[in-house]
Amino acid sequence: MMINNQGIKKVLVAAPNWIGDAVLALPAIARVRELFPASRITISGLPHICELFRESPYVNDMRIYSGSLLSTVSDIKKCGFDLAILLPNSFRTALMVNLARIPLRCGYNRDGRGIMLNMAIKVDARTKKLPQTEYYMNIVNYIFGDGVFSGEQKRKEWLHLSQGELQHANEILHNFNIPSGSLIIGINPGAAYGSAKRWHPERFALLCRTLVNTHNAKVIVFGSQQELNIAAEIVNLSQVPVISMAGKTSIRELMSLIKQCSIFVTNDSGPMHIAAALNIPIVAIFGSTDPEKTGPMGNNHIVIKKDVDCSPCFKRKCPTDLKCMDLITVDDVLKGVERIIEKQ
């Protein structure tokens, strides 16, 4: 379905609710900016999701979801948007833009929300198999038709940081006596979705010990407040100097510190996608999920996954023996890191 973009002055893009999904949506959002160079593009989403878009050249404004649906609708309605592009599949998002009376409302026709969209996209077998980045791009292509994505498809960095943020990250490293030019390995042992996506902490600890002793690496463990215990276990078991930044960073600080890393070793998670969008080489550990669908953007990464009959299961918690993670050894991950080191 093609529309005349000349009459579209204000565009609302509803962002996905998970960090990883929001990052995977960046090429689609960049495509919207390319198609509407003179329009005002606003991102709406949860507070931590909107933080990803500060400094972004793709958007002009952010609308953070407030406490209630009606207050959010009232806020959005005042803006006078011409077009709403819904990236998440949620019923609530469709209801929100419908109640806000945005004239054009585009998103996937699923979860009973098609009646609230006047540009509803059919979800067929092909659509369901699309990698997540293409799943989001398919929405934009439905509105405007397939086209060449001028140079942006070759972009290596999709997230943006200010010089002040990068300087702040450098100051943090300096405070930990990490000199410029060090081999900095970021470790992300958590995964907000659930334990089925997490490699074992004791194996992360052994990996840290080997990297410090063999490669003189400076290792930084990242994580949320909910992952403090995992990070502490890794630090204690590693028996070498390891810095934990778990629970100590905002989203923007996490981004700026990841940008300083030489390599990022991570489970399938939001921070994995942040690292990829900042063009940091990744060793990604996959268990219950599918790297073909939600793997890191770019081609300078190494994905480690074992073939197991029950994987991908996409479960939050493994109902059996977590074999998909048990089969991944420290040596598997170490070899991945060393392959990247050899290229640097």
C-alpha positions as CSV (number, residue, x, y, z in Angstrom):
1,M,0.0,0.0,0.0
2,M,1.6,3.3,-1.1
3,I,0.9,6.6,0.4
4,N,1.8,10.2,-0.5
5,N,4.5,11.1,1.9
6,Q,4.3,14.8,0.9
7,G,1.3,15.3,3.1
8,I,2.8,13.5,6.1
9,K,4.3,16.2,8.5
10,K,4.3,14.3,11.8
11,V,5.1,10.6,12.2
12,L,4.7,8.6,15.4
13,V,6.8,5.4,15.6
14,A,5.8,3.1,18.4
15,A,9.0,1.3,19.6
16,P,9.2,-2.3,20.8
17,N,9.2,-2.9,24.5
18,W,12.4,-5.0,24.7
19,I,15.9,-3.4,24.3
20,G,17.0,-6.0,21.9
21,D,13.9,-5.6,19.7
22,A,14.2,-1.9,19.8
23,V,17.8,-2.1,18.5
24,L,16.8,-4.5,15.8
25,A,14.2,-2.0,14.7
26,L,16.7,0.7,14.1
27,P,17.2,0.0,10.4
28,A,13.4,0.3,9.8
29,I,13.4,3.6,11.8
30,A,16.3,4.9,9.8
31,R,14.4,4.0,6.7
32,V,11.4,6.1,7.9
33,R,13.7,9.0,8.3
34,E,15.1,8.5,4.8
35,L,11.6,8.5,3.4
36,F,10.5,11.6,5.5
37,P,13.6,13.8,5.6
38,A,11.6,16.9,6.4
39,S,8.9,15.4,8.7
40,R,8.9,15.4,12.5
41,I,9.5,11.8,13.7
42,T,8.6,11.0,17.2
43,I,9.4,7.7,19.0
44,S,7.0,6.5,21.7
45,G,8.0,3.8,24.2
46,L,8.9,2.9,27.7
47,P,11.4,5.2,29.5
48,H,14.5,2.9,29.1
49,I,13.6,2.3,25.4
50,C,13.4,6.0,24.6
51,E,16.9,6.4,26.1
52,L,18.3,4.5,23.2
53,F,17.2,7.2,20.8
54,R,18.9,10.2,22.5
55,E,21.4,11.6,20.0
56,S,19.8,9.7,17.2
57,P,19.6,11.4,13.8
58,Y,16.5,9.4,13.0
59,V,14.1,11.0,15.4
60,N,13.2,14.5,16.5
61,D,11.3,13.8,19.7
62,M,10.4,11.1,22.2
63,R,7.1,10.4,23.9
64,I,7.5,8.3,27.0
65,Y,4.5,6.2,28.0
66,S,3.0,7.6,31.1
67,G,1.3,5.7,33.9
68,S,-2.1,5.1,32.3
69,L,-3.3,4.4,28.8
70,L,-5.7,7.3,28.8
71,S,-3.0,9.8,29.9
72,T,-0.7,8.5,27.2
73,V,-3.5,8.8,24.6
74,S,-4.2,12.4,25.7
75,D,-0.5,13.3,25.4
76,I,-0.2,11.7,21.9
77,K,-3.5,13.2,20.7
78,K,-2.3,16.7,21.4
79,C,0.7,16.2,18.9
80,G,-1.5,15.9,15.8
81,F,0.3,13.0,14.2
82,D,-0.6,12.2,10.6
83,L,0.8,8.6,10.6
84,A,1.5,6.0,13.3
85,I,3.8,3.1,12.5
86,L,3.4,0.3,15.1
87,L,6.5,-1.9,15.5
88,P,5.3,-3.9,18.5
89,N,2.5,-6.5,18.1
90,S,0.6,-5.4,21.2
91,F,-3.1,-4.8,21.3
92,R,-2.5,-1.9,23.7
93,T,-0.4,0.0,21.2
94,A,-3.0,-0.3,18.5
95,L,-5.7,0.8,20.9
96,M,-3.6,3.8,21.9
97,V,-3.2,5.2,18.4
98,N,-6.8,4.4,17.6
99,L,-8.1,6.4,20.6
100,A,-5.7,9.2,19.7
101,R,-7.4,9.4,16.3
102,I,-4.2,9.3,14.3
103,P,-5.5,9.3,10.6
104,L,-3.1,6.6,9.3
105,R,-2.3,3.6,11.5
106,C,-0.1,0.9,10.2
107,G,1.0,-2.4,11.9
108,Y,0.6,-6.1,11.7
109,N,-2.9,-7.5,11.8
110,R,-2.6,-9.9,14.7
111,D,-3.7,-10.4,18.3
112,G,-7.2,-9.2,17.5
113,R,-6.1,-5.6,16.7
114,G,-6.8,-5.4,13.0
115,I,-10.0,-3.5,13.4
116,M,-8.1,-0.6,14.9
117,L,-5.6,-0.3,12.0
118,N,-6.5,1.1,8.7
119,M,-3.2,0.0,7.2
120,A,-3.2,-3.6,8.6
121,I,-0.5,-5.9,7.3
122,K,-1.4,-9.6,6.9
123,V,0.8,-12.0,8.9
124,D,1.5,-15.1,6.7
125,A,3.9,-18.0,6.9
126,R,6.6,-16.0,5.2
127,T,6.3,-13.1,7.5
128,K,6.6,-15.3,10.6
129,K,9.9,-16.7,9.4
130,L,11.5,-13.2,8.8
131,P,14.5,-12.3,10.9
132,Q,13.4,-9.7,13.4
133,T,15.1,-6.8,11.6
134,E,13.4,-7.7,8.4
135,Y,10.1,-8.2,10.2
136,Y,10.2,-4.5,11.2
137,M,11.4,-3.4,7.8
138,N,8.5,-5.2,6.2
139,I,6.1,-2.7,7.9
140,V,7.9,0.2,6.3
141,N,8.0,-1.5,2.9
142,Y,4.3,-2.2,3.1
143,I,3.6,1.6,3.5
144,F,6.1,2.8,0.8
145,G,7.0,-0.2,-1.3
146,D,10.3,-2.0,-1.5
147,G,13.1,0.3,-2.4
148,V,16.8,0.9,-2.2
149,F,18.0,1.9,1.2
150,S,20.6,4.4,0.2
151,G,23.8,3.5,1.9
152,E,22.1,3.1,5.3
153,Q,22.0,-0.6,4.8
154,K,25.8,-0.6,4.9
155,R,25.8,1.4,8.1
156,K,28.0,-0.1,10.8
157,E,26.8,1.9,13.8
158,W,23.1,2.4,14.5
159,L,23.3,3.8,18.0
160,H,24.7,7.2,18.7
161,L,26.6,8.7,21.6
162,S,27.7,12.3,22.4
163,Q,31.3,13.2,22.9
164,G,30.5,14.0,26.6
165,E,29.2,10.5,27.1
166,L,32.3,8.9,25.5
167,Q,34.5,11.1,27.7
168,H,32.6,10.0,30.8
169,A,33.2,6.4,29.9
170,N,36.9,7.1,29.5
171,E,37.0,8.7,32.9
172,I,35.4,5.6,34.4
173,L,38.0,3.4,32.8
174,H,40.7,5.7,34.0
175,N,39.4,5.5,37.6
176,F,39.8,1.7,37.3
177,N,43.4,2.2,36.1
178,I,42.6,0.8,32.6
179,P,45.1,2.5,30.3
180,S,44.3,3.5,26.7
181,G,45.0,0.8,24.2
182,S,44.1,-2.1,26.6
183,L,42.4,-5.2,25.5
184,I,39.0,-4.6,27.1
185,I,36.7,-7.6,27.2
186,G,33.1,-6.9,28.1
187,I,31.1,-9.7,29.7
188,N,27.4,-9.8,29.8
189,P,26.2,-12.9,31.7
190,G,22.6,-12.0,32.1
191,A,19.5,-12.1,29.9
192,A,16.3,-10.3,31.1
193,Y,14.0,-12.7,29.2
194,G,14.9,-15.7,31.4
195,S,17.4,-18.2,32.7
196,A,17.1,-20.4,29.6
197,K,19.2,-17.8,27.7
198,R,22.0,-17.7,30.3
199,W,25.3,-19.5,30.0
200,H,26.7,-20.8,33.3
201,P,28.3,-18.2,35.6
202,E,31.1,-20.6,36.6
203,R,32.1,-20.9,33.0
204,F,32.1,-17.1,32.5
205,A,34.4,-17.0,35.5
206,L,36.8,-19.5,34.1
207,L,36.7,-17.6,30.8
208,C,37.6,-14.4,32.6
209,R,40.5,-16.0,34.4
210,T,41.9,-17.4,31.2
211,L,41.6,-14.0,29.3
212,V,43.3,-12.1,32.1
213,N,46.1,-14.7,32.6
214,T,46.7,-15.5,29.0
215,H,45.9,-12.2,27.2
216,N,46.4,-9.6,29.9
217,A,42.8,-8.5,29.2
218,K,40.9,-6.0,31.3
219,V,37.6,-7.6,32.0
220,I,34.4,-5.7,32.8
221,V,31.2,-7.5,33.8
222,F,27.9,-5.8,33.0
223,G,24.4,-6.4,34.2
224,S,21.2,-5.0,35.7
225,Q,20.2,-4.6,39.3
226,Q,18.5,-8.0,39.0
227,E,21.8,-9.6,37.8
228,L,24.0,-8.4,40.7
229,N,24.3,-11.9,42.2
230,I,25.3,-13.4,38.8
231,A,28.0,-10.7,38.4
232,A,29.3,-11.2,42.0
233,E,29.5,-14.9,41.5
234,I,31.6,-14.5,38.4
235,V,33.9,-11.9,40.1
236,N,34.4,-14.2,43.1
237,L,35.0,-17.4,41.1
238,S,37.4,-15.9,38.6
239,Q,40.2,-15.4,41.1
240,V,41.6,-12.6,39.0
241,P,41.0,-8.8,38.8
242,V,37.6,-8.4,37.2
243,I,35.5,-5.2,37.3
244,S,31.8,-5.4,37.9
245,M,29.6,-2.6,36.6
246,A,26.5,-4.6,37.2
247,G,23.7,-2.4,38.6
248,K,25.9,0.7,38.3
249,T,25.0,2.1,34.9
250,S,22.1,3.8,33.2
251,I,21.3,2.7,29.6
252,R,23.4,5.5,28.2
253,E,26.3,4.7,30.5
254,L,26.1,1.1,29.5
255,M,26.2,2.1,25.8
256,S,29.2,4.3,26.3
257,L,31.1,1.7,28.2
258,I,30.3,-1.0,25.8
259,K,31.7,1.3,23.1
260,Q,35.0,1.2,24.8
261,C,35.2,-2.6,24.7
262,S,37.5,-4.4,22.3
263,I,35.3,-7.5,22.3
264,F,31.9,-8.2,23.9
265,V,31.1,-11.8,25.2
266,T,27.4,-12.1,25.8
267,N,24.3,-14.2,25.9
268,D,21.4,-13.4,23.5
269,S,20.2,-10.2,25.2
270,G,19.6,-6.5,24.9
271,P,23.3,-5.5,25.6
272,M,24.3,-8.0,22.9
273,H,22.3,-6.0,20.4
274,I,23.6,-2.7,21.8
275,A,27.1,-3.9,21.2
276,A,26.3,-4.9,17.7
277,A,24.7,-1.6,16.9
278,L,27.8,0.1,18.2
279,N,30.0,-2.0,15.8
280,I,31.7,-3.9,18.7
281,P,32.9,-7.4,17.7
282,I,30.8,-10.0,19.6
283,V,31.1,-13.6,20.7
284,A,27.4,-14.4,21.2
285,I,26.2,-17.5,23.1
286,F,22.8,-18.9,22.0
287,G,20.9,-21.6,23.7
288,S,17.1,-21.5,23.7
289,T,16.7,-18.9,20.9
290,D,17.5,-18.7,17.2
291,P,20.4,-16.6,15.9
292,E,18.8,-16.7,12.4
293,K,15.9,-14.7,13.8
294,T,17.4,-12.5,16.6
295,G,21.2,-12.7,16.0
296,P,23.4,-9.6,16.2
297,M,23.4,-7.1,13.3
298,G,26.5,-7.0,11.3
299,N,29.1,-9.5,10.1
300,N,32.0,-9.1,12.5
301,H,30.6,-11.4,15.1
302,I,31.0,-15.1,16.2
303,V,27.8,-17.0,17.2
304,I,28.2,-20.1,19.3
305,K,25.3,-22.5,19.4
306,K,25.0,-26.3,19.7
307,D,22.6,-28.3,17.7
308,V,20.1,-29.7,20.2
309,D,16.7,-31.3,19.2
310,C,14.7,-29.1,21.6
311,S,16.4,-25.8,20.5
312,P,15.2,-23.2,19.7
313,C,12.4,-23.6,22.2
314,F,12.1,-19.8,23.0
315,K,11.2,-20.7,26.6
316,R,12.1,-18.4,29.5
317,K,13.1,-21.3,31.7
318,C,14.3,-24.7,30.6
319,P,11.9,-27.4,31.7
320,T,14.6,-30.1,31.4
321,D,18.4,-30.0,31.6
322,L,19.5,-26.9,29.7
323,K,21.5,-29.1,27.4
324,C,21.8,-26.3,24.8
325,M,23.9,-24.3,27.3
326,D,25.6,-27.3,28.9
327,L,27.2,-28.3,25.6
328,I,28.9,-25.0,25.2
329,T,32.3,-25.2,26.7
330,V,34.7,-22.5,28.0
331,D,37.1,-23.5,25.2
332,D,34.3,-22.9,22.6
333,V,33.9,-19.4,23.7
334,L,37.6,-18.7,24.3
335,K,38.4,-19.8,20.7
336,G,35.8,-17.3,19.5
337,V,37.4,-14.5,21.4
338,E,40.9,-15.5,20.2
339,R,39.7,-15.5,16.6
340,I,38.6,-11.9,17.0
341,I,41.8,-10.9,18.8
342,E,43.8,-12.3,15.9
343,K,42.0,-10.1,13.5
344,Q,42.5,-6.9,15.5
